[in-house]
Amino acid sequence: MNALTSSTRYLALDALRGLTIAMMILVNTPGSWEFIYPPFAHADWNGCTPTDLVFPFFLFVVGSAMYFSFYKNGLDQSEKWLLPSMFIIIVRRALIIFALGLLFNGVLGGWDNLRVMGVLQRIALAYMLAAFIVLSVSQLMVYVVSALLLLGYWALLVSGAQGDPFGLTSNAVVVLDVMLIGPDHMYTGKGIPFDPEGLLSTLPAIVNVLIGFELTRFLVLQPNRFYSVKILLLIGASGILFGLLWNIWLPINKSLWTSSFVIYSAGYFCIALAVFVWLVDVKQQYSFAQPLIIYGSNSIFIYMLAPFWVHAYQYFLIGNKGITFYDFLYGVLAQVFPPAMASLVFALLHVLLFWCVSWVLYRRKVFIRV
C-alpha cells in the first residue's frame, strides 16, 4: 500500500481531532480560574477527570496523523523507512514545535526564568521518538517497545524516587527535572518546582502516540467498519478496566503521566473513537462531523492562537478604573449567570470564536502546517 485512498481515510479521526482542540480551548480558557465546575478542572494529584483526558487524546490524534503523513509520502511497510531524508523531516518538525512551545512559555510566562518544558514541547519529543520507533521496527516490535516503555517507566518511578515514589516532592520525575533543567525553569503551579510535562514523564507519553498510530493502522487495514467499532469498544473497555486494576499498584496520575494513566486514557480514547466511527463513517452523519473537521484542520495554530489572543485582553483597559477587557467580559457574564456558569460561558464563547477563525482558514484553503 503506497498511498491512501479516500475510502481508507476515516473522517471520524479528523472529527475527533477537532473535538479535542475544542476541548483544549474550553478547559484552558475559563472566565475565572476560581470558579470552575469540577469536570473542567484537573485532578489535584491522583485520579482522573474528563479534563485530564484532553491532552492524551491529542497525543493519540498526533499518532493518527503521523500514520497518514507517512503513507501519504509513499512509504511502504516493506521498505526501510528511517531514511536520512525522513530523519531530517521528523527532527525539523519536532524542533519547530519545541521552539513554538518555548515561544509560548516566554510570551505568556516571561523570559527571565523561561519554563523549558510544556505541552508543545512534550508533543514534539513524543512525536519525534514515536516516529523513529515506527519507522525503524516491525509492528510487533512497536507493541514490545510500548510495553517496555510503560513497564520501564514504572520501574524508574519506584527505583528513582527519594521517598514516596508517587509523592509530589519525592518522585523521580521532579528529581530528574531539577537536576537537568533547574528549578528556575520549571512549572511552579503546584507550589514547588514540578513540571507535569517533565522530561522523564515524556517517556510514557510516547506510547500515547504509538497507540494512536497503531489504532489508525488497524482501522485503515480493516475493511469492515462495523467490526472496527466492536473491536474498538472491546479494547476501550479492556483499557479502562486494566488501568483501574493497575491503579492499585501504580496510581492513575496525569501529573506524573503514569503508565496506568496511559492505558486508562487509551481506553476512553478507543470508546470515543468507536462512537465517532459509528456516527461518521458507518451512519455517515457528516453534518455532525463537518464543524469538528473544520476545527481540527489547523490544530497546532489554533491551539497556540487561543491563549495569545486571550492574554492580549490584559492590555486593553476599560473605563477610568483600568479594568482589563478580560475582567470586564467575565464581569458582564457574571451579572447574568452564576460565577461558575459565567466562567463556562466565557470559555464556550471562545470555543465558538476560534471555530470561526478555523472556518475562515478552511474556506480559504489555508492549512498552517509545521
Solvent accessible surface area in square Angstrom, and as a share of the most:
residue,aa,sasa,rsa
1,M,88,0.39
2,N,96,0.49
3,A,62,0.48
4,L,40,0.20
5,T,81,0.47
6,S,106,0.68
7,S,79,0.51
8,T,29,0.17
9,R,78,0.28
10,Y,2,0.01
11,L,61,0.30
12,A,0,0.00
13,L,4,0.02
14,D,11,0.06
15,A,0,0.00
16,L,0,0.00
17,R,40,0.14
18,G,0,0.00
19,L,61,0.31
20,T,4,0.02
21,I,0,0.00
22,A,11,0.08
23,M,54,0.24
24,M,8,0.03
25,I,4,0.02
26,L,18,0.09
27,V,12,0.07
28,N,74,0.38
29,T,7,0.04
30,P,9,0.05
31,G,4,0.04
32,S,20,0.13
33,W,162,0.57
34,E,149,0.67
35,F,84,0.35
36,I,45,0.23
37,Y,74,0.28
38,P,105,0.66
39,P,64,0.40
40,F,52,0.22
41,A,36,0.28
42,H,100,0.44
43,A,21,0.16
44,D,126,0.66
45,W,44,0.15
46,N,79,0.41
47,G,31,0.30
48,C,41,0.25
49,T,30,0.18
50,P,80,0.51
51,T,4,0.02
52,D,1,0.00
53,L,24,0.12
54,V,13,0.07
55,F,11,0.05
56,P,0,0.00
57,F,28,0.12
58,F,5,0.02
59,L,0,0.00
60,F,0,0.00
61,V,3,0.02
62,V,23,0.13
63,G,0,0.00
64,S,5,0.03
65,A,41,0.32
66,M,5,0.02
67,Y,0,0.00
68,F,8,0.03
69,S,29,0.19
70,F,3,0.01
71,Y,2,0.01
72,K,169,0.72
73,N,98,0.50
74,G,30,0.28
75,L,13,0.06
76,D,26,0.13
77,Q,94,0.42
78,S,104,0.67
79,E,84,0.38
80,K,162,0.69
81,W,15,0.05
82,L,52,0.26
83,L,82,0.41
84,P,104,0.65
85,S,67,0.43
86,M,14,0.06
87,F,94,0.39
88,I,106,0.54
89,I,60,0.30
90,I,0,0.00
91,V,36,0.21
92,R,137,0.50
93,R,66,0.24
94,A,4,0.03
95,L,115,0.57
96,I,71,0.36
97,I,10,0.05
98,F,44,0.18
99,A,56,0.44
100,L,43,0.21
101,G,1,0.01
102,L,49,0.24
103,L,79,0.39
104,F,39,0.16
105,N,15,0.08
106,G,1,0.01
107,V,65,0.38
108,L,53,0.26
109,G,68,0.66
110,G,31,0.29
111,W,144,0.50
112,D,135,0.70
113,N,98,0.50
114,L,36,0.18
115,R,51,0.18
116,V,48,0.27
117,M,1,0.00
118,G,2,0.02
119,V,38,0.22
120,L,3,0.02
121,Q,1,0.01
122,R,0,0.00
123,I,3,0.02
124,A,0,0.00
125,L,40,0.20
126,A,0,0.00
127,Y,9,0.03
128,M,37,0.17
129,L,63,0.31
130,A,0,0.00
131,A,0,0.00
132,F,40,0.17
133,I,30,0.15
134,V,3,0.02
135,L,6,0.03
136,S,67,0.44
137,V,54,0.31
138,S,65,0.42
139,Q,69,0.30
140,L,124,0.62
141,M,81,0.36
142,V,1,0.00
143,Y,106,0.40
144,V,57,0.33
145,V,32,0.19
146,S,15,0.10
147,A,48,0.37
148,L,114,0.57
149,L,33,0.17
150,L,12,0.06
151,L,94,0.47
152,G,32,0.31
153,Y,2,0.01
154,W,72,0.25
155,A,59,0.46
156,L,80,0.40
157,L,0,0.00
158,V,81,0.47
159,S,90,0.58
160,G,35,0.34
161,A,23,0.18
162,Q,135,0.60
163,G,59,0.56
164,D,82,0.43
165,P,35,0.22
166,F,33,0.14
167,G,14,0.13
168,L,51,0.25
169,T,96,0.56
170,S,15,0.10
171,N,0,0.00
172,A,8,0.06
173,V,0,0.00
174,V,9,0.05
175,V,31,0.18
176,L,51,0.25
177,D,0,0.00
178,V,62,0.36
179,M,138,0.62
180,L,112,0.56
181,I,26,0.13
182,G,17,0.16
183,P,62,0.39
184,D,92,0.48
185,H,62,0.28
186,M,10,0.04
187,Y,82,0.31
188,T,80,0.46
189,G,54,0.52
190,K,62,0.26
191,G,68,0.66
192,I,52,0.26
193,P,44,0.28
194,F,0,0.00
195,D,0,0.00
196,P,17,0.11
197,E,10,0.04
198,G,0,0.00
199,L,58,0.29
200,L,19,0.09
201,S,0,0.00
202,T,5,0.03
203,L,57,0.28
204,P,0,0.00
205,A,0,0.00
206,I,4,0.02
207,V,2,0.01
208,N,0,0.00
209,V,0,0.00
210,L,2,0.01
211,I,34,0.17
212,G,1,0.01
213,F,0,0.00
214,E,17,0.07
215,L,15,0.07
216,T,0,0.00
217,R,8,0.03
218,F,58,0.24
219,L,0,0.00
220,V,13,0.08
221,L,92,0.46
222,Q,37,0.16
223,P,124,0.78
224,N,80,0.41
225,R,58,0.21
226,F,102,0.43
227,Y,92,0.35
228,S,0,0.00
229,V,11,0.06
230,K,103,0.44
231,I,39,0.20
232,L,0,0.00
233,L,79,0.39
234,L,116,0.57
235,I,75,0.38
236,G,0,0.00
237,A,45,0.35
238,S,58,0.37
239,G,11,0.11
240,I,24,0.12
241,L,120,0.60
242,F,106,0.44
243,G,0,0.00
244,L,84,0.42
245,L,94,0.47
246,W,19,0.07
247,N,59,0.30
248,I,120,0.61
249,W,148,0.52
250,L,0,0.00
251,P,22,0.14
252,I,7,0.04
253,N,1,0.00
254,K,22,0.09
255,S,11,0.07
256,L,0,0.00
257,W,0,0.00
258,T,0,0.00
259,S,0,0.00
260,S,0,0.00
261,F,0,0.00
262,V,0,0.00
263,I,33,0.17
264,Y,27,0.10
265,S,0,0.00
266,A,9,0.07
267,G,1,0.01
268,Y,78,0.30
269,F,2,0.01
270,C,2,0.01
271,I,53,0.27
272,A,23,0.18
273,L,0,0.00
274,A,1,0.00
275,V,70,0.40
276,F,15,0.06
277,V,0,0.00
278,W,85,0.30
279,L,57,0.28
280,V,0,0.00
281,D,15,0.08
282,V,45,0.26
283,K,102,0.43
284,Q,108,0.48
285,Q,84,0.37
286,Y,105,0.40
287,S,97,0.63
288,F,83,0.34
289,A,1,0.00
290,Q,71,0.31
291,P,55,0.34
292,L,28,0.14
293,I,23,0.12
294,I,12,0.06
295,Y,6,0.02
296,G,2,0.02
297,S,10,0.06
298,N,0,0.00
299,S,16,0.11
300,I,27,0.14
301,F,66,0.28
302,I,0,0.00
303,Y,17,0.06
304,M,18,0.08
305,L,40,0.20
306,A,3,0.03
307,P,36,0.23
308,F,50,0.21
309,W,97,0.34
310,V,15,0.08
311,H,54,0.24
312,A,37,0.29
313,Y,21,0.08
314,Q,79,0.35
315,Y,159,0.61
316,F,126,0.53
317,L,114,0.56
318,I,62,0.31
319,G,65,0.62
320,N,166,0.85
321,K,181,0.77
322,G,30,0.29
323,I,77,0.39
324,T,24,0.14
325,F,64,0.27
326,Y,28,0.11
327,D,82,0.42
328,F,85,0.35
329,L,39,0.20
330,Y,31,0.12
331,G,28,0.27
332,V,66,0.38
333,L,19,0.09
334,A,40,0.31
335,Q,161,0.71
336,V,107,0.61
337,F,71,0.30
338,P,91,0.57
339,P,62,0.39
340,A,24,0.19
341,M,67,0.30
342,A,0,0.00
343,S,2,0.01
344,L,35,0.17
345,V,27,0.16
346,F,0,0.00
347,A,2,0.01
348,L,86,0.43
349,L,77,0.38
350,H,5,0.02
351,V,26,0.15
352,L,105,0.52
353,L,55,0.27
354,F,0,0.00
355,W,64,0.22
356,C,54,0.33
357,V,32,0.19
358,S,0,0.00
359,W,96,0.34
360,V,60,0.35
361,L,28,0.14
362,Y,66,0.25
363,R,157,0.57
364,R,180,0.66
365,K,162,0.69
366,V,60,0.34
367,F,87,0.36
368,I,72,0.36
369,R,161,0.59
370,V,49,0.28
